[in-house]
Amino acid sequence: TSTKKKKSLYSLYKGVYVPSNLHHPQSLQNYEDFTFRRDDVIIVTYPKSGTTWMKEIVPLVVSRGDPASVETLQNWDRVPWLEENRAWDLELENRPSPRIFATHFHYNMMPQGFFKVKPKVIYVMRNPKDVFTSSFHYYGIASFLVHPGSQGEFLQKFLDGKVMFGSWFDHVKGWLNAEDKERIMYISYEEMIMDLKDSVTRIAQFLEKPLESEVIEKIAECCLFKNMKQNKMSNYSAAPREFLDQRKSEFLRKGIAGDWKNQLTSDEAEYFDSVYKVTMKDVMYKFIWD
Ligand code: A3P
C-alpha cells in the first residue's frame, strides 16, 4: 500500500518527485513558459534549507526595511514558488520589479526562459544532516507528503533521493556547477545563524541595495527566529490543519544549526558521513559544516 500512496502523492517531473497536489501539470507548464525579467530575484533551495527565512529577508532588503513588505501577504504569496499551482492565480506579470520568487527546482530543471534572461539567484544551502532532521519532522505533519516511516527508513530514502525534489546531493552539486555564477549568491543557513547582520549586508550588496547599518540591524532583528515566529504572515499559522498538522511539530520548529546531533544515532551519523564523503568527493566548494 505504501507504493500505492507514493504514486498518488508524488509525480515524477524531469526525473524528481514533486508533490502532485501542489504541482498540477498545468502549473509546471506555466513555469516552463514563464517570462522572467532580468531583475527578478529567485530564492532557490532544497526543501528545509532556509527558504522561509530568506522569504523574510529579501523583501525587507528590497523595501529597505519596510515592515509592510512582510506583514501584508502570507509568505507563500509574498514570494511564490514558481512551480506551484498557487503562483498562477497571483498575476505575477503585473507585479512591479524587482519581483521575488522561490523555487525548489534543480539547476537542470529550470525553464528555458531562466537561462535566457539570467535573473539573480540566491541559493541557500544547509548541513544535509540538519536538512534530514528538519525534513523528518516535516514529513510527519504534511498531508501532501509520503509519511516518513521510521527514522532509519526515511534516512535511506533521503540518501537515495527518493523524497520530494529528489536528492539533496544532486540539488547542491547542480547549483554549485551552474554557469554565470556572478548572477548567483551562495549562502548557507549556518552563516545566517552565525552572523545574520553580515548575511543581510551581503544579500543587500548582491541585490545592489546598500543599506545603512541601522536598517541592516532592524532587518536582522525582524528575521530572528523568535521574532519571525510571531509574524502571522510568516509562521504558517494560517496553513489549514488538514494540510499541515502543527500540533505535532511546528513549521518554525527549532531554528538552530546542529540539531541532527539530537536526532541521528551515532551509527546513522557515521553512515550519513560515509555516503556524503563519496558523493561529494569532487565538490570544491568549502562548506561551513565540513
Ligand atoms: P528546523 O525544522 O530545523 O527548525 P524551509 O523554509 O526551507 O522549509 O526550512 C525550514 C527550516 O528553517 C526549519 O528548520 C525552520 O525552523 C528554519 N527557519 C525558518 N526561519 C528561521 C529563522 N528566522 N531562523 C532560523 N531558522 C529558521
Residues whose N, C-alpha, C, O or C-beta is under 5 A from the ligand:
A	BS01	A3P	Y46 P47 K48 S49 G50 T51 T52 W53 D130 S134 C223 L224 F225 M228 F251 L252 R253 K254 G255 I256
